[in-house]
Amino acid sequence: MSSSLDAKVLLAKLIPRLAAAWTLNAIARRRLSTEDLDGSPRWMWTIGLAFQSIIVPAMSWLAIVHTPMSLSAWLLAPRAGLSPTDIEVALALATYFLKDLVEPQKPLYHLHHVACASMTLGALFAPAAGPSVLFGGALLEVGTACMSASRHWPSVTLWRYAFFVGMSASNFACVVLFVHMLRGGVCPATVATAYAVVLVVLLALRQEVCHREFLAWWRMPRTRAVEKMKVRSVQCRVSD
């Protein structure tokens, strides 16, 4: 089967999934909350959370369970060794990344999803180590699920900590997978370099947002306490 035909087959599989996702978006837009959360309606975060915490992890688990190879060997598998389940993982990820490009989002989120979709679909055409990229993407989405939960329930302390820990852990796990891919020596230097550039930028942005938001939340009650102390001090001076 030629590469061009492979691309056509992949596109034929992706289009109906995107159509179903866009239909789901249309239903959610009518039925769920449109409250703005960080530049996007709440319903988008709700559907995203389902993809991040249920659909993509479940598909990844099935891919790992069904492969006859060890986890280490599967992560470095050649293109010819990709299973139908591996391809379904890529399609699930790509559908999630592409379904909201026509919806209101911050430009950075759009750029992020285009880059992730490109890496995901490109992994299916890489000579080897495609599963490393797919599994890495799935792990990153678990971290993103923690962020989505903190957006949905910002007053719940647990989700604030989960965002910081989950996002940081998923970023670190993705670095470990990339190092494993490099040590395996199965990926051409040009492909590995392209992945490295995208990965460094992507992980740096994710970790920066994670740290900035967690520190802002962590300092908030302390800032309020200091402000209250200042107000009380002023009141005491006035009363004196």
C-alpha positions as CSV (number, residue, x, y, z in Angstrom):
1,M,0.0,0.0,0.0
2,S,1.5,3.3,-1.0
3,S,2.0,6.3,1.3
4,S,-0.5,8.4,-0.7
5,L,-3.1,5.6,-0.4
6,D,-2.4,5.4,3.3
7,A,-3.1,9.1,3.6
8,K,-6.4,8.7,1.7
9,V,-7.5,5.8,3.9
10,L,-6.6,7.8,7.1
11,L,-8.5,10.8,5.8
12,A,-11.5,8.6,5.0
13,K,-11.5,7.4,8.6
14,L,-11.0,10.8,10.1
15,I,-13.7,12.7,8.3
16,P,-16.7,10.7,9.7
17,R,-15.2,11.0,13.2
18,L,-14.9,14.8,12.8
19,A,-18.4,15.0,11.5
20,A,-19.7,13.1,14.6
21,A,-17.6,15.4,16.9
22,W,-18.9,18.5,15.2
23,T,-22.5,17.2,15.6
24,L,-21.7,16.6,19.3
25,N,-20.4,20.2,19.5
26,A,-23.6,21.5,18.0
27,I,-25.8,19.6,20.5
28,A,-23.6,20.7,23.4
29,R,-23.8,24.3,22.3
30,R,-27.6,24.1,22.6
31,R,-27.8,22.0,25.7
32,L,-24.9,22.8,27.9
33,S,-23.6,26.0,29.5
34,T,-22.1,28.7,27.3
35,E,-20.4,30.5,30.3
36,D,-16.9,31.7,29.3
37,L,-14.1,29.8,30.8
38,D,-10.6,31.1,29.8
39,G,-11.8,32.3,26.4
40,S,-14.0,29.2,25.5
41,P,-17.5,28.2,26.4
42,R,-17.9,25.8,29.3
43,W,-19.5,23.1,27.1
44,M,-16.2,22.9,25.1
45,W,-14.3,22.2,28.4
46,T,-16.9,19.6,29.3
47,I,-16.5,17.6,26.1
48,G,-12.8,18.1,26.2
49,L,-12.7,16.6,29.7
50,A,-14.5,13.5,28.4
51,F,-11.9,13.0,25.6
52,Q,-9.0,13.8,27.9
53,S,-10.0,11.6,30.9
54,I,-12.0,8.8,29.3
55,I,-11.9,8.3,25.6
56,V,-8.2,8.8,24.8
57,P,-6.9,6.9,28.0
58,A,-9.2,4.0,27.3
59,M,-8.1,3.7,23.7
60,S,-4.5,3.9,24.7
61,W,-5.0,1.2,27.3
62,L,-6.6,-1.1,24.7
63,A,-3.6,-0.5,22.4
64,I,-1.2,-1.5,25.1
65,V,-3.2,-4.6,26.2
66,H,-3.7,-5.8,22.6
67,T,-0.1,-5.5,21.4
68,P,1.8,-8.8,21.5
69,M,5.0,-6.8,22.1
70,S,6.5,-5.6,25.4
71,L,5.7,-2.0,26.3
72,S,9.3,-0.9,25.5
73,A,9.2,-2.7,22.1
74,W,5.8,-1.4,21.3
75,L,6.8,2.2,21.9
76,L,9.6,1.8,19.3
77,A,7.5,-0.3,16.9
78,P,8.1,0.3,13.1
79,R,5.4,1.7,11.0
80,A,4.5,-1.7,9.6
81,G,3.9,-2.9,13.2
82,L,1.2,-0.4,14.0
83,S,-2.1,-2.2,14.9
84,P,-5.6,-1.0,14.1
85,T,-6.0,-0.1,17.7
86,D,-2.9,2.2,17.5
87,I,-4.5,3.9,14.5
88,E,-7.7,4.4,16.5
89,V,-5.7,6.1,19.3
90,A,-4.3,8.5,16.7
91,L,-7.8,9.1,15.2
92,A,-9.3,9.8,18.7
93,L,-6.5,12.3,19.5
94,A,-6.7,14.0,16.1
95,T,-10.5,14.3,16.3
96,Y,-10.2,15.9,19.7
97,F,-7.5,18.3,18.5
98,L,-9.3,19.3,15.3
99,K,-12.9,19.4,16.3
100,D,-12.7,22.8,18.0
101,L,-10.7,24.7,15.4
102,V,-13.9,26.3,14.2
103,E,-15.0,27.2,17.8
104,P,-14.1,30.3,19.9
105,Q,-10.7,29.7,21.6
106,K,-7.6,31.7,22.4
107,P,-5.3,31.7,19.4
108,L,-2.6,29.9,21.5
109,Y,-5.0,27.0,22.0
110,H,-5.7,26.8,18.3
111,L,-2.0,26.8,17.5
112,H,-1.4,24.2,20.2
113,H,-4.1,21.9,18.8
114,V,-2.8,22.3,15.2
115,A,0.7,21.3,16.3
116,C,-0.6,18.4,18.3
117,A,-2.8,17.1,15.5
118,S,0.2,17.3,13.1
119,M,2.4,15.3,15.4
120,T,-0.3,12.8,16.1
121,L,-1.1,12.1,12.4
122,G,2.6,12.4,11.5
123,A,3.3,9.6,14.0
124,L,1.4,7.1,11.8
125,F,3.8,7.9,8.9
126,A,7.1,8.0,10.8
127,P,9.4,5.0,10.0
128,A,9.3,3.9,13.7
129,A,8.4,4.9,17.3
130,G,4.9,6.2,16.3
131,P,3.4,4.6,19.5
132,S,5.8,6.7,21.6
133,V,4.2,9.9,20.2
134,L,0.7,8.6,20.5
135,F,1.2,7.3,24.1
136,G,3.0,10.6,24.9
137,G,0.0,12.5,23.6
138,A,-2.4,10.4,25.6
139,L,-0.4,11.1,28.8
140,L,-0.3,14.8,28.1
141,E,-4.1,14.8,27.7
142,V,-4.4,13.3,31.2
143,G,-2.5,16.3,32.5
144,T,-4.7,18.6,30.5
145,A,-7.7,16.8,32.0
146,C,-6.5,18.0,35.4
147,M,-6.4,21.6,34.1
148,S,-9.9,21.2,32.6
149,A,-11.2,20.0,36.0
150,S,-9.6,23.0,37.7
151,R,-11.3,25.3,35.2
152,H,-14.7,23.6,35.9
153,W,-14.4,23.6,39.6
154,P,-11.9,26.4,40.5
155,S,-13.0,26.5,44.2
156,V,-12.2,22.8,44.8
157,T,-8.7,22.7,46.3
158,L,-8.1,19.1,45.2
159,W,-8.3,20.1,41.5
160,R,-5.9,22.9,42.0
161,Y,-3.3,20.5,43.3
162,A,-4.2,17.9,40.7
163,F,-3.6,20.5,38.0
164,F,-0.1,21.2,39.3
165,V,0.9,17.6,40.0
166,G,-0.9,16.0,37.0
167,M,0.3,18.5,34.4
168,S,3.9,18.4,35.7
169,A,3.9,14.6,35.9
170,S,2.5,14.2,32.3
171,N,5.1,16.7,31.0
172,F,7.9,14.7,32.7
173,A,6.5,11.4,31.5
174,C,6.5,12.7,27.9
175,V,10.2,13.7,28.2
176,V,11.0,10.2,29.5
177,L,9.2,8.7,26.4
178,F,11.2,11.0,24.1
179,V,14.5,9.9,25.7
180,H,13.4,6.3,25.3
181,M,12.8,6.9,21.7
182,L,16.2,8.5,21.2
183,R,18.0,5.7,23.0
184,G,16.1,3.2,20.8
185,G,17.9,4.7,17.8
186,V,15.0,3.8,15.5
187,C,13.8,7.3,14.6
188,P,15.7,9.2,11.8
189,A,17.5,12.3,13.1
190,T,15.4,14.7,11.0
191,V,12.2,13.3,12.5
192,A,13.6,13.2,16.0
193,T,14.7,16.8,15.7
194,A,11.3,18.0,14.4
195,Y,9.7,16.3,17.4
196,A,12.2,17.7,19.8
197,V,11.6,21.3,18.6
198,V,7.8,21.0,18.9
199,L,8.1,19.1,22.2
200,V,10.3,21.7,23.9
201,V,8.0,24.6,22.9
202,L,4.9,22.7,23.9
203,L,6.1,21.4,27.2
204,A,7.6,24.8,28.1
205,L,4.3,26.5,27.5
206,R,2.3,23.9,29.4
207,Q,4.6,24.0,32.4
208,E,4.7,27.8,32.4
209,V,0.9,28.0,32.5
210,C,0.8,25.3,35.2
211,H,3.3,27.1,37.5
212,R,1.9,30.5,36.9
213,E,-1.7,29.6,37.7
214,F,-0.8,27.4,40.7
215,L,1.4,30.1,42.2
216,A,-1.3,32.8,41.7
217,W,-3.8,30.5,43.4
218,W,-1.3,29.6,46.2
219,R,-0.5,33.2,47.0
220,M,-4.1,34.4,46.8
221,P,-5.2,33.6,50.4
222,R,-1.9,34.9,51.7
223,T,-2.3,38.2,49.8
224,R,-5.9,38.5,51.1
225,A,-4.6,37.9,54.7
226,V,-1.9,40.6,54.3
227,E,-4.5,43.0,52.9
228,K,-6.9,42.3,55.9
229,M,-4.0,42.9,58.3
230,K,-3.3,46.3,56.6
231,V,-6.9,47.3,56.8
232,R,-7.1,46.4,60.5
233,S,-3.9,48.3,61.1
234,V,-5.3,51.4,59.4
235,Q,-8.6,51.0,61.4
236,C,-6.7,50.8,64.6
237,R,-4.7,53.9,63.8
238,V,-7.9,55.8,63.0
239,S,-9.6,54.7,66.2
240,D,-6.5,55.8,68.2
